[in-house]
Amino acid sequence: MNKLQKMAWCQLAIIVVTLSATTTTIAILNYKYGMPAARSGLGILGFLGLLGLTEIIFRPKREKNEFDERDALIQKRSTLLAYSAFWVIFVLGSMTAWGIIGPEGHISVNVLPLMVGSAGILVISVRSVAILVQYGRGGKS
């Protein structure tokens, strides 16, 4: 397994663990104790900051070359697919919200950070899955 695959698995694991912990915490605290979702479990989303550490953990070693042309092409294709998926989902989400609320409605400003966070999670998730799919299921590099 090469560096890109390890990074992709690590990023997907961080996203899955963080989102499941957040969902579980919100469900327990909100439904059992009646605590609003804004105060109950959204603080756990801060663990997504660990995604930034994957670049540091898996940084290339100076003495050996870990990237070749195939790795660079896989990374480029995965990033292109991730940002393409982002724009499609962003436009569909914006137009769906406009269609539901209407031209005279208002959207809370509190929705904007959720849009940014969701976009980041979407881009990293799609990119990681695309990397793993392009390398195949096995541990071949």
C-alpha positions in Angstrom: 0.0 0.0 0.0 1.5 3.3 -1.0 1.3 6.8 0.6 -1.9 7.9 -1.3 -3.8 4.8 -0.3 -2.8 5.1 3.4 -3.8 8.8 3.4 -7.2 7.9 1.8 -7.9 5.2 4.3 -6.9 7.4 7.2 -9.0 10.3 6.0 -12.1 8.1 5.5 -11.6 6.6 8.9 -11.4 10.0 10.6 -14.6 11.2 8.7 -16.6 8.0 9.5 -15.6 8.0 13.2 -16.2 11.7 13.7 -19.6 11.7 11.9 -20.8 8.6 13.7 -19.7 10.0 17.1 -21.4 13.3 16.4 -24.6 11.7 15.3 -24.6 9.4 18.3 -23.9 12.2 20.7 -26.6 14.5 19.2 -29.1 11.7 19.3 -28.4 10.7 22.9 -28.2 14.2 24.3 -31.0 15.7 22.2 -33.6 13.0 22.6 -32.7 11.7 26.0 -31.9 14.9 27.8 -33.6 17.5 25.6 -30.4 19.4 24.9 -30.4 21.4 21.7 -28.3 20.0 18.9 -26.2 23.2 18.7 -24.8 22.5 22.1 -25.0 18.7 22.3 -22.6 17.1 19.9 -21.5 19.5 17.1 -18.3 20.2 19.1 -17.2 16.7 18.2 -16.9 17.8 14.6 -13.7 19.6 15.6 -12.0 16.2 15.3 -12.2 16.7 11.6 -9.2 18.9 12.1 -7.2 15.7 12.3 -7.6 15.5 8.5 -4.9 18.1 8.3 -2.5 15.8 10.1 -2.6 13.2 7.4 -0.3 15.3 5.3 2.2 15.5 8.1 1.9 11.8 9.1 2.4 10.6 5.6 4.8 13.2 4.3 7.3 11.8 1.8 10.7 10.6 2.9 13.6 12.6 1.5 15.8 9.6 0.6 13.3 7.8 -1.6 10.9 8.7 -4.3 7.4 7.4 -3.5 5.5 9.0 -6.4 5.6 8.1 -10.0 3.5 9.2 -13.0 0.7 6.8 -12.3 0.3 8.1 -8.7 0.3 11.7 -9.9 -2.4 10.9 -12.5 -4.5 9.1 -9.9 -4.2 12.1 -7.6 -5.1 14.5 -10.3 -8.2 12.5 -11.5 -9.4 12.0 -7.9 -9.2 15.7 -7.2 -11.0 16.6 -10.4 -13.7 14.1 -9.6 -14.1 15.4 -6.0 -14.4 19.1 -7.1 -16.8 18.1 -9.9 -19.0 16.3 -7.4 -18.8 19.3 -5.1 -20.1 21.7 -7.7 -22.9 19.4 -8.7 -24.1 18.9 -5.1 -23.6 22.6 -4.2 -25.7 23.8 -7.1 -28.4 21.1 -6.6 -28.5 21.9 -2.8 -28.7 25.6 -3.4 -31.5 25.3 -6.0 -33.4 22.8 -3.8 -33.3 25.2 -0.9 -34.5 28.0 -3.1 -37.2 25.8 -4.5 -38.4 24.8 -1.0 -38.2 28.2 0.7 -39.0 30.3 -2.3 -37.7 33.7 -3.4 -39.3 35.5 -0.5 -38.0 33.2 2.2 -34.9 33.6 4.4 -32.1 31.2 5.3 -30.3 31.6 8.6 -26.7 32.6 8.6 -26.0 29.6 10.8 -26.4 27.4 7.7 -23.3 28.9 6.0 -20.7 27.2 8.2 -22.6 23.9 7.8 -22.4 24.3 4.0 -18.7 24.9 4.2 -18.1 22.0 6.5 -20.3 19.7 4.4 -18.5 20.7 1.3 -15.1 19.9 2.8 -16.3 16.5 4.0 -17.7 15.8 0.6 -14.6 16.8 -1.3 -12.2 14.8 1.0 -14.5 11.7 1.0 -15.0 11.6 -2.8 -11.3 12.1 -3.4 -10.3 9.4 -0.9 -12.8 6.9 -2.4 -11.7 7.8 -5.9 -8.1 7.1 -5.0 -8.9 3.7 -3.5 -11.1 2.7 -6.4 -8.4 3.7 -9.0 -5.8 1.6 -7.2 -8.1 -1.3 -6.9 -9.3 -3.3 -3.9 -6.1 -5.1 -3.2 -3.0 -3.8 -1.5 -1.1 -3.5 -4.7 0.8 -0.3 -5.3 
